[in-house]
Amino acid sequence: MIIFLYGEDTYREKEKIREIIDRYKKIHKSGLNLKYLKNFDDFDEDLKQVSMFKEKKLIIVENPFSDTNFKEKFLKSGKIFLSSNDIILIYQEGEINKNDSLFKFLKKNAACQEFKPLENVALKKWIIKECEKYNVKIEPAAVIKLVEYVNSDLWQMANEIKKLASYKFKQKIKEEDVIFYVRPKIETDIFKTIEAISNKNKKIALNLLHQHLKKGDSPFYLLTMISYQFRNLLIIKDFIEKNKPYNFILKRSGLPPFIIKKLYILSQKFTLLDLKKIYKKIFQLDLEMKTGKTEPEKALEIFIAQI
């Protein structure tokens, strides 16, 4: 039997793999016939070996689509694998070319499940169900705010829910809890834009900006986030110029240590005067956008191009 799991939602894909493994272990107690293989030679050899416990094997093959040698050999021996009594679990993370010969073979002959990113109602239901694992309930407004902050990244979503549940054990998670405890994903994405600007890579910075606008992010909110990050950079740079030690900066800035570390590195790429000029430009840009003197999207593009 061949099971084929694939898709961009690697969180639910990994959960499914764990579910299959747990079910296998309950039936086959020895655990000696559970194999993780990454090349065809080991895979072929393992199938040929006879189990001393007369157990079915569970052979797990990780991301084989990038291995041309594996694909070619697997397809040549495909009929043998189909007739095997063992369980062959193949999983591939991310996007797959639907015209790939291995993909076509597996779609036709394997038990397949695709994991697309959850959206809308399905994503909200998943959040509610995930909260129930930790004996907490979540109000509808909090669910909407979580989706707004995290989008469909279930790895981050699961971590945020776990964190919220630890603070609200056997209570209801409210919108204000999400606002207080959860860092919006857009902040992380905006930081990438700031990094690109710091590295003088305007092409990447503009591309990241366009991705935000394409997703429907408000230009005004984007400018607010850019302003926030440059304000932090200015604070860190000012401390550095005053020869303040790193531990002092950690205590006085009020920012998380991992943010301080990133800002500390980025601040080396600007002079204090540069940061003051950029911060002044942001204020001017904000005024022009709010008074209608400049089209918001175009204003952000010009801002990045001029830095």
N, C-alpha and C positions, 0 to 999 in steps of 0.2 A: 504493500500500500504506500502510495506517495501522497504526502500532504504538502501543499505549496502555499506559503503565506508571503504577502508582499504589500507594499504601499508606503506612503509618505508618513503616515501616523505610526511611528516606530514605538510609541508608548503602548498602544493597544496591541500592536503586533507582538511585543515582548511579553505582555500579559498573557496572550494566547499561547505563546511558546511555554511559559511557566505552567499554564493550565494543563497542557498536553503532557509535559514532563511529570507533573504531580500525579496525574491520572495513571500514567505508565508505572510510576514507582509504587503506587498502591496495589497494582496487580502483580508486578514483577519485583519482588522484595529484594533480590540480591543487589540490584543496581549496577551489576558488572557489565551489562549489555547496553548501557546508555553511552553513546559515543558522540563526541563533537569532532567533526573532520573538516579539514580545509583544503585537501587535495585529492584528486581522483584515485591515485594509487592506494592510499590508505583506505579510501572509501570502498574500492573494489575488493581489496583484501579482507576487509571487515565483513563484507557480505558473504564471502566464501567460507569464513570460519564458522565452525559448528559450535553452538553454545553448549557448554557442559551442563547447564541447568535446564536445558530444553525450553528456554525462554525466547520470546520474540525480542529482537534487537530494536532499539530506537536509535537511528543514526541521524544526527542533525548536521546539516550542511549550511554553512553561513555565507551569504552573499557570493554565490558562484558565478554571477553574470559577468563579472570582470575577468574571470579566468577562462580564457579561450580554450586551453588544453582540457580543462574539466568539461566544458560544454560539449566539445567535439567527442570525447570519449564516452560521456554520459549518453549522448544521443545515439551513438553507435550500438550501445548495449541496452538501450531503452526498454526493449521487450523483456529482457531478463529481470530488470528491476520491477517492472509491472507485475510479474508473476511471483515475485518474492513474498514470503509470509511476514517478512520484517516490515517495520514502519520506517519510511524514509521521510524525514521532515526537512524540506528545503525552504529557507526564508531569505528574502532579499529586501534590503532597506532602500527607501527612496523611489524615484521614478524609474520605470523600465520601458525600454523600447518595445512596443507591442508587436513589432515585426520581427523581433529576435526569434531565432529558431527554437531555442530552449524554452522561451516563454510560450510559444505556440504549442510545443509538445506538452508542457505542463498544464496549460489551460485545457487541453483536450483529454489528458489522461490522469490528472491528479485531482484530489479534493482541494479546491482552491478557495482562498479567502483574501480579498483585497481590503486594505485598511486606509481609507481616504480620511483626510482631516475632517473632524466633526464640525458642523456648522449649525447655527440657528437653534431650532428646537432640540435636535439630537445632542448638541453640545450642552445645552442647559439641563437636559435630563441627566446627562453624564455627571455634571457638577453636583446635582442633588443626590444622586446615587453615591458618589464618592464621599460626600459629607456624611451620609448615613453610616459609612464604614467606621467613622470615628464618633458615632453617637451624638452628632450635632445636626441641627436643622438650619436651613438658610432661607432667609426671606427673598422673595422675587427680585426686589431692587438690588440686593447684594449679588444675586446671580448675574444680573445685567451688568453690574459694575465690574464683576470679575471678568466677564467676557470682554468688556471694553478695555480693561487693563492688560489682559493676558492673551486674548484672541484664542486660537485653537492649538496653542502649544501645550499639550497635555503633560509634558514633563514638568514644565514650570507650574502649570495649573495644579497638578497633584501636590507639588511641594508647598504651594501657597495655601491650599486647602488644609494640608496637614498642619501648617503653621497656625492658621486661623483656628483650627479645631483644638489645638493645644491651649489657646487662650480662652476659648469659648466652650470648654468641655461641658457636654449635656445642656448647652444653652443654644440660643438661636444666633446665627451669624447675621449681622445687620450691615447695611450699606456703609455706615460710618466705620465699621470694623475693617472693611475692605480698603476704604480710603486711607485709614491710619496705618494698616500693617502691610499692604501690598504695594510694591513698587511697579508702576505701569511699564509694560514691555516697551512702550514708545521711548521711555527714558534710555533704555539699553540701546535701542536703534539710533536714537539721536546721538548717543555717545560715539557710535561708529562714524557718524557724520562729522562730529567734532574731531575725531582722530584723523579722518581723511583731510580735513582742513589743516590740522596741525602738521601733517606730512606734506602739505602743499599739493595734494592730489585733488584738484578741483573737479576733475572728471568723475572720480568716484563719489565725491561729496554731492555733486549735482545729480548723479544717478540715484543715490540714496534719498535725496530730497524728492525726486520725481516718484520714487516708489511710495513714499509717504502720501504724496498728493494723489497718486493713482488709487491708493487704498481709501481715500476719502478723508484723510487727516486734515484738520483745519489749519490753514496757514498761520492763523493767529496763535493757535496752540503750539505749533511747531516753533514759532518765533519765541514763545514763552519758554519752551524747553531749551532752546539754543541759548537764550539769555541766562537761564538758570545755570547751565553748564559753564558758560564763560564767566559768570559771576564767581562761581566756585574756583575756577582757574585763577582768576584775579586775586582772590583771597589767599590761595595757596602760594602763588608767586610773590605776593607781598610779604608773607611770612618768610619765604626763602630769602628774599632780598634783605630782610632784617636779621638774617642769620639765626632764625629760630630753629631749634632741633626738631627732628621728625616727630618725636613723642609729644612735644609741645603742640605741634600742628594737629596731631591726632586728637588731642584733648580739646583744643580751642576751636577747631573748625566745626565740630558738631556733626561731622559726616562719618558714615561707616568706613572702617579701615580699608576695605577693598576698593572703595571709591577714591579715598585719599591716595592710595598707591597708584592708581591709574592717572589721577590728576597731577600727582607729583612728577610723574614721568613726562606727561604732556606739557606741563608748564615749562620744562627745559627748552622747549622748541619755540618759545615766545619770550620777548623782552617784556618787562613790566609796562613799558610805554606802548608796545604793540597791543597788549591786552586792554589797556585803557582806551586806546583808539577804537578797537573793535567793539568794546562795551558802549562807547559813545555812539558808534554807528548803529548799534542795535536799538538804542533809544530813538534815534532819528528815524529809523526804519519803522519802528512801532508807531510813531506819530504820523508818518506819511500814510501808512496802511489804514490807520483808524480814521484819518481825515479824508480818505479817498483820493489823495494826491497820486498814489501809486497802486497799481493792481497788485494784490497780495502775493499771488504766485510768482509774478514777474519780479517783485521786490526781493523775494527770498533768493531767486536765481542771481540777481545783480549783486546782492550782499555777498554770496559765496564767491562770485567771480571777482569781486574787488578785494577780497582778503588776501 
